[in-house]
């Protein structure tokens, strides 16, 4: 057997090259997609982590190590030597070596040195004193200044000789911002107080410009780059501010700081290497940071730093960082995204696996006579299976390797530990599909088999047990997802399998129920005129093509497509709604004061503007003359009611808010306006539930920002209103407000395809213009969100493609039998039109069953699982907390479009087969001995 194996395989491949190439293409495509999925997940995960670290300020993302000054009981020379550059450089190398993996340090952006922890008051009269308080400075001797700054004026500071704590003068540099704010020039001398010595003179020899101001070298301690105008605590006034800046000493001059009351600390700023951070290492990164902050790594750092400087201070070396908080926030976002992406992955993977099994089944069915003959002539089951495995492996293995290579080249990622097994699993399944199917069909030698049509085959006990097991698993997964939700279930794959299991159970149920309507309709169809209807139903029930795998593929794909489409639609709707709540309309133009009188007309004539509502917003209005402020919005009731109708936020009828005849009018006496006595009837007001609960329905006064008082009564309560967001608000008729308070401060614009540039030009520089589209785009602030959406959409599309392929394989499997039947019937007088009708009606039962079952299963899965699915993290990671959670609900298009596509495809394939059979002719189809 072994000596003839290779020639037999080569002969088979030469005999059917088309089938071999088709299998290779299927395996290569599937292996490429299977390997690309974990690579894409790693890529967007890494990109999201890098963005999270980059958005955090360097003082949060960096790791800071600080050691207090050497103990006063040590000799002065030893204390000075501990701060010299050589000692600090040795400590820096050892500290960086102690950072536990996988956290790596960016050596170029890291820094070390000595700085004062107490600001030093300068008495030089030429330094600016905004309110009379003297300026203060911080001394820092940070290594690497020449590598991170360009000299704008002068030269970099240096140490003349050996600097000690008793040195009278040292040199320093300042940044351009510090020089401008503190009026420092090259050659300026700043005196800082000394301890038991004369003041230390610091001569400025250079004004430098940072090369990367936002980088960790300068931003880990922003004072080194930018001075601060410090305001003393207490009541706000102009008499309690002073300037604070930094003087950058040469590293060799650090011992001079010991002669000042600045309490110098040695420090090491360890900037993480962002490119070396990977999402799959987040847990290990958090463990490494915890070890540095309060674990074994901290003990080693304290031993290293203390051992090189002073045994009395080694125990108080401090390690601080907020990088763990950044990683925790990222992990929380990842936990909300991953389960949703896993749903699409499991669905597509299930459909792809079914298609590979169907491809093997199709090959086994096409070669049934050949394999039966081999078994009848004495071929052992093991030998036959080995030949088929070798034949398939010769095609599948290179195709799988090609698909894996394509995925690795298209999506380079730092690790391939998940991509290689995924591609290997696809290749292995493709290799064993045909041998296992053939082994199951030919385990006993027989020439003729029994009937295998769907109406006569009865499920076995083992199949019943397997189906009941799947039912239990699906029910458990669904209940788990409903109770716990997707948050925090990133490691529970059963929860992500819930939508797939629902589709699997529906497929098994429909396979059980499929014969029942066929049997019920066979009798009435037989009494109809013509034989096409009866014959098509009989053919649909007597076909030997198994319905389980095609239905399983179609229902799983349709359920996944409906679930995935609804997820993506829910994400879009949640972002649209959140952006609408944030802006209040399609665009918002607002100023801190009254708008120009001509602005509304200019905005109305801007391209795309369909409607406009003016509003005067008083954010500091005080009801009942109390201290609590409640925003009061003055509007034109008619225009504002139209706005609420268009936006769907807090709708009401305009007449319900219109001021009564007894209310105030804009032309009343100014003296009456000032006193608030402008009418006897209070203004009707629309309020939030919280405001309504606080003030009730009684009339109450409201003191406006201009000092005038109006009386309002709450007549309408709405949860939200377009003009203002928050828990407290009042909306009244603008015509009833005092003249100064009634002037509009905001314009709420509605329209299609608004021109942002035209709106900004019309509004001018003094107004703030916000667009709903821009606000919506701001909710996607992480590559983790956008990458997850892309992967989800691609996975759903791939699943749909595999479902179409499954349908085509099912129709292709029955194509020879249908072609032969059509040829025989044509010899009996069947017309071409009747032949098309026959094939269409024969394919419709299974297609209709799959389409209706898929739509109903998708709807049921969404209804069952929606209580446990929260789309907020995926849709609104940066949305305000007041925005409602994004919930999953059924999307009509996602339910109907895939189902309708299945029907159209089935009809199209039937029509195409009828046309092709007519072109080939009946003689060719009826030749005896042809392999079907």
Phi, psi and omega in degrees: 000319182293325183289335182258004185292309183298313177300322181294317179297317180296322179294317181296318180294325177288329182288321183233069180292328180298315179296322180294317178294322178297317178296319179297318179296318179297315181292318180296316180296314182293319178295322178297315179294319180296320179285328182290330183300304179296329177294317179295321178297317178296320182294311180288333175294315177297318180297320177295321178294317179298318179296319180297319180289321180291325179288333175288142180294150181305328179291344176266320185277340180277163176253121181254128175245126183227138179233135180291168181295155177303151185297145181294343181282350179279159174300146183300322181295321179293323178295320179290320181296330180293341182256002182283157186302322182298315180294317180293325178294319177297318177296322180298315180298320182287323179295316179297325179290338181273353179293121185288146175290153007270010178287122179243152186257134173278103187295324183292328182263353178278160183210163175209163181166203181228139179215157176280143176260352175238130181290145185254128181279128178259145180251008180294124186290340184279347176287144185294142177229089186304322182234020178098344179280138182291152178289156177234153182228157173241133180264133179219130175246087186255130182288152174088018182298322182294333181275347186237009181213151174253137181282120178271320177217146174079209181223159180294148181292153176213167180255128177268103184081194180270121181274137177232180179293344180261002180300141184274333185213143175226165179255154182210164173238157175226155176283165181297323179294317179296318180297320181291318184286324183259008176059041181265140176234164175297128184100349178294145179241125180246132182255127177246149184295151177248172178248113181056037180198172178290159179302146179277127179268125179247112181265126180278120181249353183205145168246121188245159176241122180298138178285324178227083185300330182272357182286165182299329183301319182263330187267347175297326171233088186302337181296332178297331183261318189232126177288164183233138172267100188277134176252125180292149179295152181125189180300139182294131176199177179267009185251016186223040180233148177209158180274140175231122180226174182242139174251125186264102180280162171291144181304327180290345182267006182301322180301337180295336181293338178295338180273009179242163177279021184283352180053071186288136176244142170278144182216155176225116179263108183260106179273128180290145175281103187299321182294339181269359178274132181231145185296326181287351179257012186301315180298318178292324177297317179295323177294320179296319180292320177298323177294323179290324184281322184203044182218203182300322180296323177297320179296321178292320179296315179298322179293320181291309182293315181292323181294333181269349183240299190195122181295341180283340183248359185296332183281351183247014173297131188247139175239121182229146175192152172252013180297329178295324176294321177297316180293324179294318178296321178294317180297325178294319177295319180294322180296331178278340184264318188301316181299324180292320178292324179296329177300312179295322181295315179294320179297311180294320178297320179296315180295319179297319178297319178296320179296318178297319177295321179293324177297317176296319177296321178296317179295318179295321180291320179295332183254024183298314181296319179298314182290324176297318179296319178298319178293322180293331180272007171109004179292131179286156179296321179293317179294319179296318179295321178297318178298314180295321178296316179296318180299317180288322182295323180301327179271317189284322184297309176297325179294318177296319177296321178296317178297318178297317179297319179298319179295318180293325179285323182285326184229075178297133183220159184291340180223149180236016185294336178262333182289318182296312177298325180296313178294323179295322179295319178298315181296317180297319179296320178295325180290321187266351184299309181293311180301317181293319178296318179293320179296321179292324183279335187237030179291336173243144181278120177205149181271317181238137177256170178281179178294140180234020181285163189290338182274348183250334182287131179253135180299143179278171179292321179297321177295321179296317179297317179297318180294321178294324177297317178295324178299316180295316179298316181296316180297319178294319180295316180297316181294322177297316180294322180294323183279316188262330182083177181280339182291129178078009182251025184299330181266359182261097183286338179296325178295318179291338178278353186304309179299324179293318180295325176298317177295321179296315180297318178298321179296317179295321179294317181292326176297322177293322184273345187304316182293335187297309179294330178295317178293322182291327183272346183296319180295305178300325180293330180291340180269359178279158176288138181090154184259354187293312182298312180296318182294322180295319177293321178296319178295319179297326179275337183262359180296144179271001180285122179298138181267348187294307184294313177300317179295321178299315180295314183294314183292320177297317180293317180294320178294316179295320179295317179295316179295314180293318177297322178292324176297311181294321177294320178296323177296315179297315181295321180296319179291319178299315182291319179295320177295322178296319179293325181288322183267322182095346180195191177288335176207155181221127177243124188215146175228165177284339178239189180297144178285152173301145184297328183273355185296315181304319180293322178296320181291323180300329182269007177284140181303134177092347183284127180250328180209159183210135177233126178271145180214138171253117187249120176251101185286339185251024176293146185233108176290150177056025181053031180268190180267344181282131179262140177228122179299133178245127182248121174262126186225166167273113189307318182295309181293323181289324176296321176297320178298315180295327178291319180290322182273340182075022181246112173059049183295150177199168176273136183302323183292340180289343183246358182289135179295140180287172181297332180277357182282180182289158177230155185293342182261016181292170182295134182300326179295323176293324178299316183293327182275345181086358179269075188249005180168161183273331184271130177289156179285132172292141186227145171260129187229162173283160179303322181292316178295319179296322178292332181283317188250350176067202182255008179283153172293138179213149182278150176230123179271118182280173183294333181274005179095346177284157182238135175236153179254128182233160174222130182284118179244341180229145178232126177224147180294323183220164174213147187297324190288334187215148175242155181130175183277344182235132172191156173227135178240124183228169176289125182295334180292341180266003180267159173303157189301318182289323180283341183275348181292130186294142176243353182213148174238127178254115190250136173240150180165175180250136177053056180294141179271106183298317180297318179294321178295319180292322177294322179291324183283331183087178184283338185279347184256150176263127181247123178238133179248143180298320181296319179293319179297321180296317180296333181289343180287340176264087186253010182220136173301340177297319179291306183296321178295320178296321178297316180297314180298320179297313182296318180294320179296318178295318178296318178296319177298319177296319178298318178293327176295318176299318179295323177297318178296319179295320178296320178296317178290324179293327180295325180267000184298313180299318180295319179292321179297317179295318178298317181297321179295318179297317182293328178292329175291343177263005175108009179290130180279168178297319179296318178295326177295318177298315179299321181297312181293323179294313181293329179291324181275344184292319183306311180291321180293317178296318178300316180292319183293308180295317179297320179295316180296315181292321180293319177298317178296316180295320180297319180294317179295322181288321189264346185301325178299335182258002182252120178246116181269004186299317182296317181289325186267319193227056181297331181249016182285154177294155184293340181285345180288139179295158177292146178277118184255153179274131174217159185293134176258124187299314181297320180294334178276320190269321185298311178298320180296316178295326179296324177298315179297314181296321180294317179298315179295318180297318179295320179296316178296318179296320179294320178297319179294317181292322178295323177295325179288327183285328180093156185284330184296315182295323181290333187260006179295132182285144174093351179292143175282125183260000000 
